Amino acid sequence: MTDKPDTSGLAPRRAAHHLLQQVTTEGRLMSELIGSGALDRLAAPDRARAQRLATDALRGLDRADRLLKPHLKKNPPIFVRNALRLGVAELGAGEAPHGVVNAYVEIVARNKRTGSLKGLVNAVLRKVSIEDWAKAQTPIMPPWLRQPLVSAWGRKAMAAIEKAHFAGAPLDLSAKDPAAVAAATGGVVLPNGTVRLADQGQVSALPGYDAGDWWVQDAAAAMPVALLGDVSGLAVLDLCAAPGGKSLQLAAGGATVTAVDASANRMARVVENLNRTQLTAETLIMDAFDVTGQWDAVLLDAPCSATGTIRRHPDLPYAKDGAEFAGLIAQQSAMIDHALTLLKPGGRLVFCTCSLLPDEGEVQVEEAIARHALTVDRDALALSWIDSAWITQEGGLRLRPDYWAEHGGMDGFYMAVLVKPA
């Protein structure tokens, strides 16, 4: 790793291009790439810029492709196409055309297989303007994902969801003292108590980070724990706990928390945040299906498609194709069955997924109710900030990115509180 940023801007652009290549050709997620060191050789400012460039390009990929189409007689190799996509996204963001064009011409020229196409890149990028970008329609998701979501929510809702995806996400914090943290960071307190910052900057440099006054957690992700109400004195199991936001919420609320996750690396983040916030929980690295015992409440944030987090992770629709959905849905069903064995009689299970797909939310709960003669705790939804339009027929809570648009949206989530027979 170097300490000196690349003043030419070529290094972060090459890194962004590498990320985009890996997502679109190898099906790898950005978090996986960055976690495995894809940006480690860059200076910190260049790492941040590379990640931002790749994220912006992915967020606007459909728009970029539409703008490029009239200028291309046929699709160039994906290496060249991704350079063009990045260039168009930068031009659309108002970057100086001269620097943008030269950089992506250079990136294409350095590749022996594509060097002969540097003139194409130069010519095409000089024809695209910021006005073209601003007038283009909101980017839409790839058909493999868009079609089932349109079937679930309708075209009007889908357009609103895609608008929220393109806008991106602000920084949300769960705080021990929301009003104090909002005052210190310049944020606002949302109706559910989440502190939201429009201009986040470097997270670890924000006031209260070192003191452990808050932790990063989307407003929607903070809602499942809120449905449990007062957890003081309760023994609560947090299954699939990483990255740990819900465990921290539970601990801050006075619960005796057992946090379980199968990944040692992900659990290390939970422990790090517990230490930073000076909160206490027992942490276990193990498969959820190997857990035994009895708890007053179980929180199951089950592995899912993560389709509710696309405004934060725009790589997902391009790295995945839905092939794993059936396996995830079967796993969720089995996890619900196992989680119920870990509840004391009369105990409550909060099932949630950061998914926009009903098969990973509403349908799972309907089928679990039928399998186990469960009841749904509808009283858990009697919170002042819950819009009645979010409450589903079976008694769960359906959240979408276009909800709370006046506040900047939220992640897509589903959650319900299931009560085990006494």
C-alpha positions as CSV (number, residue, x, y, z in Angstrom):
1,M,0.0,0.0,0.0
2,T,1.2,3.5,-0.8
3,D,0.6,6.6,1.3
4,K,0.6,9.0,-1.7
5,P,-2.6,9.4,-3.7
6,D,-2.2,9.2,-7.5
7,T,-2.5,12.8,-8.7
8,S,-3.2,11.7,-12.2
9,G,-6.4,9.9,-11.1
10,L,-5.4,6.8,-13.1
11,A,-4.8,4.4,-10.2
12,P,-8.3,4.7,-8.7
13,R,-9.9,4.5,-12.1
14,R,-8.0,1.4,-13.0
15,A,-9.0,-0.1,-9.6
16,A,-12.6,0.8,-10.2
17,H,-12.5,-0.8,-13.6
18,H,-11.1,-4.0,-12.1
19,L,-13.9,-4.0,-9.6
20,L,-16.5,-3.5,-12.3
21,Q,-14.9,-6.3,-14.4
22,Q,-15.0,-8.7,-11.5
23,V,-18.6,-8.0,-10.7
24,T,-19.9,-8.2,-14.3
25,T,-17.7,-11.1,-15.6
26,E,-16.9,-13.2,-12.5
27,G,-20.1,-12.6,-10.5
28,R,-18.1,-11.4,-7.4
29,L,-19.6,-8.9,-4.9
30,M,-17.8,-5.7,-4.2
31,S,-17.7,-6.4,-0.4
32,E,-16.0,-9.7,-1.2
33,L,-13.4,-8.1,-3.5
34,I,-12.6,-5.3,-1.1
35,G,-12.5,-7.7,1.8
36,S,-9.9,-9.8,0.0
37,G,-7.6,-6.9,-0.6
38,A,-8.5,-5.7,-4.1
39,L,-7.8,-2.1,-3.2
40,D,-5.1,-2.6,-0.6
41,R,-2.3,-1.2,-2.7
42,L,-3.9,2.2,-3.1
43,A,-3.6,5.1,-0.8
44,A,-6.6,5.7,1.4
45,P,-8.1,8.5,-0.7
46,D,-7.6,6.5,-3.9
47,R,-9.3,3.4,-2.2
48,A,-12.3,5.5,-1.4
49,R,-12.4,7.1,-4.8
50,A,-12.1,3.7,-6.6
51,Q,-15.0,2.3,-4.5
52,R,-17.1,5.3,-5.2
53,L,-16.5,5.2,-8.9
54,A,-17.4,1.6,-9.2
55,T,-20.5,2.0,-7.0
56,D,-21.7,5.0,-9.1
57,A,-21.1,3.2,-12.3
58,L,-23.1,0.1,-11.1
59,R,-25.9,2.3,-9.8
60,G,-26.2,3.9,-13.2
61,L,-25.3,0.9,-15.4
62,D,-28.6,0.8,-17.3
63,R,-28.5,4.5,-17.9
64,A,-24.9,4.4,-19.2
65,D,-25.7,1.5,-21.6
66,R,-28.7,3.5,-23.0
67,L,-26.6,6.5,-23.6
68,L,-23.8,4.5,-25.2
69,K,-26.0,2.4,-27.5
70,P,-26.6,5.1,-30.2
71,H,-22.8,5.6,-30.5
72,L,-21.9,1.9,-30.9
73,K,-22.5,-0.2,-34.0
74,K,-22.0,-3.3,-31.9
75,N,-21.1,-4.1,-28.3
76,P,-17.4,-3.9,-27.8
77,P,-15.6,-6.4,-25.5
78,I,-16.7,-6.2,-21.9
79,F,-13.3,-4.7,-20.9
80,V,-13.9,-1.8,-23.2
81,R,-17.6,-1.6,-22.4
82,N,-16.9,-1.2,-18.6
83,A,-14.4,1.5,-19.3
84,L,-17.0,3.4,-21.3
85,R,-19.6,2.8,-18.5
86,L,-17.2,4.3,-15.9
87,G,-16.4,7.2,-18.2
88,V,-20.1,8.0,-18.8
89,A,-20.8,7.8,-15.1
90,E,-18.0,10.2,-14.4
91,L,-19.1,12.6,-17.1
92,G,-22.6,12.5,-15.8
93,A,-21.3,13.4,-12.3
94,G,-19.7,16.5,-13.8
95,E,-16.0,15.4,-13.9
96,A,-13.7,17.3,-16.3
97,P,-14.2,15.6,-19.7
98,H,-10.5,15.9,-20.7
99,G,-9.3,14.0,-17.7
100,V,-12.1,11.4,-17.9
101,V,-11.5,10.7,-21.6
102,N,-7.8,10.5,-21.3
103,A,-7.9,8.1,-18.4
104,Y,-10.2,5.5,-19.9
105,V,-8.4,5.7,-23.3
106,E,-5.2,4.9,-21.4
107,I,-6.8,2.0,-19.5
108,V,-8.1,0.4,-22.7
109,A,-4.8,1.1,-24.5
110,R,-2.7,-0.7,-21.8
111,N,-4.6,-4.0,-22.5
112,K,-3.0,-5.8,-25.4
113,R,-6.4,-7.3,-26.4
114,T,-8.2,-4.0,-26.5
115,G,-5.5,-1.5,-27.3
116,S,-6.7,-1.1,-30.9
117,L,-10.1,0.2,-29.6
118,K,-8.7,3.2,-27.7
119,G,-9.8,5.4,-30.6
120,L,-13.4,4.1,-30.2
121,V,-13.3,5.0,-26.5
122,N,-12.0,8.5,-27.2
123,A,-14.6,9.1,-29.9
124,V,-17.6,7.8,-27.9
125,L,-16.8,9.5,-24.6
126,R,-16.4,12.8,-26.4
127,K,-20.0,12.5,-27.7
128,V,-21.6,11.9,-24.4
129,S,-22.6,15.0,-22.4
130,I,-23.7,15.7,-18.8
131,E,-27.0,17.0,-20.4
132,D,-27.6,13.6,-22.0
133,W,-27.0,11.9,-18.6
134,A,-29.3,14.2,-16.7
135,K,-32.2,13.7,-19.2
136,A,-31.9,9.9,-19.4
137,Q,-34.5,7.8,-17.6
138,T,-33.9,6.3,-14.1
139,P,-31.8,3.1,-14.4
140,I,-33.9,-0.1,-14.2
141,M,-32.7,-3.4,-12.8
142,P,-31.8,-6.4,-14.9
143,P,-34.9,-8.5,-16.1
144,W,-34.0,-11.5,-14.0
145,L,-34.8,-9.5,-10.8
146,R,-37.0,-6.8,-12.1
147,Q,-39.7,-9.1,-13.4
148,P,-40.5,-10.9,-10.1
149,L,-40.4,-7.6,-8.2
150,V,-42.9,-6.1,-10.7
151,S,-45.1,-9.1,-10.2
152,A,-44.9,-8.6,-6.5
153,W,-45.4,-4.9,-6.2
154,G,-46.5,-3.5,-9.5
155,R,-44.9,-1.2,-12.1
156,K,-45.6,2.0,-10.2
157,A,-44.0,0.8,-7.0
158,M,-41.1,-0.7,-9.0
159,A,-40.4,2.7,-10.6
160,A,-40.3,4.3,-7.1
161,I,-38.0,1.5,-5.8
162,E,-35.6,2.0,-8.7
163,K,-35.6,5.7,-8.1
164,A,-34.6,5.0,-4.5
165,H,-31.9,2.6,-5.7
166,F,-30.4,5.2,-8.0
167,A,-30.4,7.9,-5.3
168,G,-28.3,5.7,-3.1
169,A,-28.4,5.6,0.7
170,P,-27.5,8.1,3.5
171,L,-25.6,7.0,6.6
172,D,-27.8,5.7,9.4
173,L,-26.7,5.3,13.0
174,S,-28.3,3.5,15.9
175,A,-27.4,5.5,19.0
176,K,-27.5,5.2,22.7
177,D,-28.7,8.8,22.9
178,P,-30.1,9.7,19.5
179,A,-30.7,13.4,20.2
180,A,-27.1,13.9,21.5
181,V,-25.6,12.0,18.6
182,A,-27.7,13.9,16.0
183,A,-26.5,17.2,17.6
184,A,-22.9,16.1,17.6
185,T,-22.9,14.8,14.0
186,G,-25.2,17.2,12.3
187,G,-27.7,14.4,11.7
188,V,-31.5,14.2,12.1
189,V,-33.5,11.8,14.2
190,L,-35.9,9.7,12.2
191,P,-39.3,8.8,13.6
192,N,-38.0,5.4,14.8
193,G,-35.0,6.9,16.6
194,T,-32.4,6.3,14.0
195,V,-29.9,9.1,13.4
196,R,-29.5,9.9,9.7
197,L,-26.6,11.8,8.1
198,A,-26.9,13.0,4.5
199,D,-23.2,13.8,4.2
200,Q,-21.3,11.0,5.9
201,G,-17.6,11.5,5.2
202,Q,-15.3,9.1,6.9
203,V,-17.3,7.0,9.4
204,S,-14.5,6.5,12.0
205,A,-13.9,10.3,12.0
206,L,-17.4,11.1,13.1
207,P,-18.0,12.4,16.7
208,G,-18.7,9.7,19.1
209,Y,-17.1,6.8,17.1
210,D,-14.2,6.2,19.5
211,A,-16.5,6.7,22.5
212,G,-18.9,4.0,21.2
213,D,-21.9,6.3,21.2
214,W,-23.4,4.7,18.1
215,W,-23.0,2.1,15.4
216,V,-23.9,2.0,11.7
217,Q,-27.2,0.4,11.0
218,D,-29.9,1.2,8.4
219,A,-33.2,2.5,9.8
220,A,-35.0,-0.6,8.5
221,A,-32.5,-3.0,9.9
222,A,-33.0,-1.4,13.4
223,M,-36.8,-2.1,13.3
224,P,-36.9,-5.9,14.0
225,V,-35.4,-5.5,17.5
226,A,-37.8,-2.6,18.1
227,L,-40.7,-5.0,17.6
228,L,-39.6,-6.9,20.7
229,G,-40.4,-3.9,22.9
230,D,-38.7,-3.8,26.3
231,V,-36.1,-6.5,26.3
232,S,-34.6,-5.6,29.7
233,G,-33.8,-8.8,31.6
234,L,-34.7,-11.1,28.8
235,A,-32.4,-13.9,27.4
236,V,-32.3,-13.3,23.7
237,L,-30.6,-15.3,21.0
238,D,-29.4,-13.5,17.9
239,L,-28.9,-16.0,15.1
240,C,-26.8,-15.1,12.1
241,A,-25.8,-12.1,14.1
242,A,-23.0,-10.5,12.0
243,P,-22.4,-7.6,11.5
244,G,-23.9,-7.2,14.9
245,G,-26.2,-4.2,14.8
246,K,-29.1,-6.1,16.3
247,S,-27.0,-7.6,19.0
248,L,-25.8,-4.2,20.0
249,Q,-29.4,-3.0,20.1
250,L,-30.4,-5.8,22.3
251,A,-27.5,-5.4,24.7
252,A,-28.1,-1.6,24.9
253,G,-31.7,-2.4,25.8
254,G,-30.6,-4.5,28.8
255,A,-31.1,-8.0,27.3
256,T,-28.7,-10.9,28.1
257,V,-27.6,-11.6,24.5
258,T,-26.1,-14.6,22.9
259,A,-24.9,-13.8,19.4
260,V,-24.2,-16.6,16.9
261,D,-22.6,-16.5,13.5
262,A,-20.9,-19.2,11.4
263,S,-18.2,-16.8,10.1
264,A,-15.2,-16.1,12.3
265,N,-14.3,-13.1,10.2
266,R,-17.8,-11.6,10.5
267,M,-18.0,-12.4,14.2
268,A,-14.7,-10.5,14.7
269,R,-16.6,-7.4,13.5
270,V,-19.3,-8.1,16.1
271,V,-16.7,-8.4,18.9
272,E,-15.0,-5.2,17.7
273,N,-18.2,-3.2,17.8
274,L,-19.1,-4.7,21.2
275,N,-15.8,-3.6,22.5
276,R,-16.0,-0.1,21.0
277,T,-19.5,0.5,22.3
278,Q,-18.7,-1.1,25.7
279,L,-21.7,-3.4,25.4
280,T,-21.8,-7.0,26.4
281,A,-22.9,-10.2,24.6
282,E,-21.8,-13.8,24.5
283,T,-20.5,-14.5,21.0
284,L,-20.4,-18.0,19.5
285,I,-18.9,-19.0,16.2
286,M,-21.0,-21.9,15.1
287,D,-23.6,-23.1,12.6
288,A,-27.1,-21.9,13.6
289,F,-28.4,-25.5,13.3
290,D,-25.9,-26.6,16.0
291,V,-27.2,-24.2,18.6
292,T,-29.1,-25.8,21.5
293,G,-30.8,-24.2,24.6
294,Q,-33.8,-22.2,25.5
295,W,-34.3,-18.4,25.2
296,D,-37.1,-16.0,26.0
297,A,-36.8,-14.6,22.4
298,V,-34.9,-15.5,19.3
299,L,-34.0,-13.0,16.5
300,L,-33.4,-14.7,13.2
301,D,-32.1,-12.4,10.5
302,A,-31.9,-15.3,8.0
303,P,-29.5,-15.5,5.0
304,C,-31.4,-14.2,2.0
305,S,-31.1,-12.7,-1.5
306,A,-30.3,-9.3,0.1
307,T,-32.4,-7.6,-2.6
308,G,-33.5,-5.1,-0.1
309,T,-30.0,-3.6,0.1
310,I,-29.4,-2.7,-3.5
311,R,-29.4,1.0,-2.9
312,R,-26.3,0.4,-0.8
313,H,-25.0,-2.6,-2.8
314,P,-25.8,-1.9,-6.5
315,D,-23.4,-4.7,-7.6
316,L,-25.9,-7.4,-6.4
317,P,-28.1,-7.4,-9.5
318,Y,-25.1,-7.7,-11.8
319,A,-23.1,-10.2,-9.7
320,K,-26.0,-12.6,-9.1
321,D,-28.7,-14.2,-11.4
322,G,-31.1,-15.6,-8.9
323,A,-29.9,-19.2,-9.2
324,E,-29.3,-19.5,-5.5
325,F,-32.8,-18.2,-4.4
326,A,-34.4,-21.6,-4.2
327,G,-31.7,-22.9,-1.8
328,L,-31.9,-19.8,0.3
329,I,-35.7,-20.1,0.6
330,A,-35.4,-23.7,1.7
331,Q,-32.7,-22.8,4.2
332,Q,-34.9,-20.0,5.7
333,S,-37.7,-22.4,6.2
334,A,-35.5,-24.9,8.0
335,M,-34.0,-22.2,10.2
336,I,-37.4,-21.0,11.3
337,D,-38.2,-24.6,12.3
338,H,-34.9,-24.9,14.3
339,A,-35.3,-21.4,15.9
340,L,-38.6,-22.4,17.3
341,T,-37.0,-25.3,19.2
342,L,-34.8,-22.8,20.9
343,L,-37.7,-20.8,22.3
344,K,-39.2,-21.3,25.7
345,P,-42.9,-22.0,25.6
346,G,-44.7,-18.7,24.9
347,G,-41.4,-17.2,23.6
348,R,-41.2,-14.9,20.6
349,L,-39.4,-15.4,17.3
350,V,-38.6,-12.3,15.2
351,F,-38.0,-13.6,11.7
352,C,-36.6,-11.1,9.3
353,T,-34.9,-10.8,5.9
354,C,-33.4,-7.9,4.0
355,S,-35.3,-9.1,0.9
356,L,-37.9,-7.6,-1.4
357,L,-39.1,-11.0,-2.5
358,P,-42.4,-12.2,-0.8
359,D,-41.1,-15.8,-1.0
360,E,-38.4,-14.8,1.6
361,G,-40.9,-12.9,3.8
362,E,-44.7,-13.0,3.7
363,V,-44.8,-16.6,2.2
364,Q,-42.2,-17.9,4.8
365,V,-44.3,-16.7,7.7
366,E,-47.6,-17.9,6.2
367,E,-46.1,-21.4,5.8
368,A,-44.5,-21.4,9.3
369,I,-47.8,-20.5,10.8
370,A,-49.5,-23.4,9.1
371,R,-46.7,-25.9,10.0
372,H,-46.5,-25.0,13.7
373,A,-49.9,-23.5,14.6
374,L,-48.2,-20.2,15.6
375,T,-49.8,-16.9,16.3
376,V,-48.5,-13.6,15.1
377,D,-48.0,-10.8,17.6
378,R,-49.8,-8.0,15.9
379,D,-49.6,-5.8,19.0
380,A,-45.8,-5.6,18.3
381,L,-46.6,-3.4,15.4
382,A,-48.5,-0.9,17.5
383,L,-45.6,1.6,17.3
384,S,-46.2,5.3,16.5
385,W,-43.8,5.4,13.6
386,I,-45.2,2.3,11.8
387,D,-47.3,3.3,8.8
388,S,-50.4,1.1,8.6
389,A,-49.6,0.6,4.9
390,W,-46.5,-1.4,5.8
391,I,-48.5,-4.0,7.8
392,T,-49.2,-7.2,5.7
393,Q,-52.2,-9.5,5.7
394,E,-50.5,-12.2,7.9
395,G,-49.4,-9.6,10.4
396,G,-45.8,-8.8,9.4
397,L,-44.1,-5.6,8.3
398,R,-43.1,-5.1,4.7
399,L,-40.6,-2.3,4.2
400,R,-39.4,-1.0,0.8
401,P,-36.7,1.4,-0.4
402,D,-39.3,3.9,-1.6
403,Y,-40.9,4.1,1.9
404,W,-40.0,7.2,3.9
405,A,-39.0,8.9,0.7
406,E,-39.4,12.3,2.5
407,H,-36.7,11.1,4.8
408,G,-34.4,9.6,2.2
409,G,-35.8,6.0,2.0
410,M,-34.8,2.8,3.8
411,D,-33.6,-0.7,3.0
412,G,-36.1,-3.3,1.9
413,F,-37.0,-5.6,4.7
414,Y,-39.6,-8.1,5.9
415,M,-40.2,-8.9,9.6
416,A,-42.8,-10.6,11.8
417,V,-43.0,-11.6,15.5
418,L,-44.1,-15.2,15.8
419,V,-45.3,-16.6,19.2
420,K,-44.6,-20.2,20.2
421,P,-47.6,-21.9,21.9
422,A,-47.3,-21.9,25.7
